[in-house]
Amino acid sequence: METGFTLSNTIAAILTIGIISFLWKDNPLYKLCESLFVGVSAGYWFVSLYYQNLLPKLFDTLGLTQLFTSADIEPGAIQILINEGRVDNSFLYLIAGILGALMLTRLIPNLGWISRWPLAFIVGTTSGLYFTTYFQSNAMAQLRSTILPLDSIGNVVIVIGTVCGLVYFYFSKEHKGVMGGAARVGVWFLMITFGASFGYTVMSRMSLLIGRFDFIFSTWLGLTG
């Protein structure tokens, strides 16, 4: 990477400082950098998803790419494609394209209610699809990981933590006596788990921050080797 006060390095450094300036207070520079980041990200993902999903899975599948890029388009060309069997069951992709187009009605105040139908369809089908997927990959895998022989301290801790954590979320009986003690132990396990997850998140964000500081002081300012 080129070092020094180049145009690209200077712009990147200013944007980095603008985002970090939020630690001081909410200011116009931060808002500008935030809006620029959101806008560039949205534009990037729009183009990326177009070429990775919309173009190959919809336009290419329906034969529209070849149709509209061909120099000798004749009347009734779409019907010819259908008769030749090049569209066949691809009408399912056409339905998906129509649902996607209806999502854009959200941008029209008087027609915004139409977008609820494709959104409900997407949420329902996605939930059903991922339910079976995550049930096998997550739920069953975690269940197998808790059915362990009690031949080591680690296995004992995992089994006790799992059982006590489930007892804490069992609300059909008041948490008193043995149930109450197990629930309190479950709370401790839950707090340790949440704390470890939060610490991992903080450390990952700190590594990003260190990377940006290294860019500013080393690549941009050249103060470190």
N, C-alpha and C positions, 0 to 999 in steps of 0.2 A: 504494500500500500504506500502511495506517495505521501510523504510527510511535509510539514510546513504549512504556510498560510496560503494554500491553494483555495480556489473558489469552492470546490466541493467540500473540502475539510472545514472551511470557515462556515459554510451554510449548515453542515452537520453539527458543528460545535455550538452555533447559535441556537439551533433547534433543541439540542440537548440541554443547554443552559436554561432555555425557555421553559422546558418541561420541569426541570429541577427547581425553578424559581417558585413553583407552587408551594414548596416547603416554607417559603417566606410568607406569602399570602397570595390570594387569587388576584392576578394582574392581567393586563391586556396582552403581554407577550406570551404568557402561558395559554390564554384562550386562543391566540393566533396559532401557536404551535399545535395545540390540541385539535383545533378545527382542521388544520393542514394535515395532520396525521390521520384523522378519521376520513377526510376526503380522499387522500391518496390511497389509503387502505381499501376503501369502498371501490374506488376505480380499479385498483389492481385486482381485487377479487372478482369484480364484474367481468373483466376481460378474461381472467383465468378460468372462471366457471363457464364462460361462453365457449371457449375453445376446448375445454375438457369435458363438458357435459352437453350444452345446448347444440353445438354444431355437430359433433359426431353421433349423439344419441337421438336427436330429433331431425335436423335438416338432412344429414347424410342418410339416416335410416329411411326417411320418406322419399329420398331421391331429389329433394328440393335443391340441394347444393349443385348437383350436376345440371338440374333443369334450368336454374337461373344463371348459371355461369356458362351455359352452352351458347354458342354464337348463332345456331340455327334452331331457335325455338319455334315450333309450329303450333297452331291452334289445336287444342285437345291433347297436348303433350302429357298432361297429368293423367288423363284417362288412359293413354297408351301405357304409361307406367303401371297403372293398376291392372290393365288387361294382361300385361306381360308378367304379372305376379311379382313385381319388384316392390310392391307396397304390402301385399298379403296381410299378415297379422300386425303390421306396423301401425295400424290405426290406434292401437293402444298407446303408442307414443304420441299420436295426434291428440288423444284425449288428455294426456299429461301436459302437452303443450297448451291446450285450451285452458286447463286448470291454472297453469302458470300465468297465462295472459290475464285470467280473471283476477289473479292476485294483485295486478297493477291497478285495478279499479279502486283500490284503497287510496290512490292519489286523487280521485275525483270525489268531492264531498257528497254529492247527491247519489253516487253509485257505490259508495264505500261499503255498504252492507253486503254487496255481492261477494266481496273478498272473504267473507266469513265462511262461505260454503267450501271453496277449495282449501281454505285453512283448516277447517274441520276435517275434511277428507285426508289431508296430509298428516295432521296430528293423529287421527285414528289409525291409519294404515302404518305409520311409522311406529306408533306405540305397540301395535300388534306384532310388527316385524321384530322390533328390538326386544320385546318381552321374551320371546322364545330364545333369541340370541343371547341376551344377558342372563337368562335363567340358566342356560347351559354353561356359559363361559364364566359367569361371576358367582351366581347363587350356589350352583352345584359344586363349583370348584372351591368356594369358601367353606361349604358344608363338609366336603371331603377333607379339607385342611384342619377341621376341628375334631374329626373322628380319629384320634390318635391314641396309641398305646401310652399308658401312664408310666413310661420307663425312664423319663428324664424330667428335670425341673422345668425346662422350656415347654414341654408338652403339657405338664400339669398347669402351668401358668396360663397357657392358651385356652385349655378346656375350662378352667375356673373363670377366666375373664369372659369367655363366650357365654357360659351359662348365667353368670351373674349379670352380664349386660342384658340378656334376654329377660331375666327376672325383673330388671328395672322397668322394662317397657310392658310388663304384664300388669294391667290396671284392673283386672277383674276381681282382684283380692287386695285388701288393704295391706300396705307394706308395714307389717308389724312382726315382731319375733324373728324367726328364721328368714322369712320373706324380706323383712326390713333390713336385716343384716346383709343378706345377699344383694339387695338393691343398692345399699350404700357401697358395697365393694364394687358393684357394677358401675356406679358413678365414678369411682376412682379410676377404673380401667378406661371409661369413656373420656374422662378429662385428660388422662395421660395420652390416649390416642389422638384426641383433638390437638393437644399441645404439641405432640410430635409432628402432626401434619402441618400445623401452623408454623412450627419452627423450620420444617423443610421448605415451606413456601417462602418464608422470610429469607432463608439462606439462598434460594434460587434467585430471588429478586436482588439480593445483595451482590450476587455474582454478576448480574446484569449491570448494576450500578458501578461496580468496580471496573467492568469493561468500558463503560462510558467515560469514567474518570481517567482510565488509562489512555483512551483515545484523545481526551482533551489535553492532558499533561504530556503525553509522549508523542502521539502522532501530530497533533495540531501545534502545541507550543514547543515541543522538542525539549522539555525540561528534564526528562528521564531517558535513560538509555534503552 
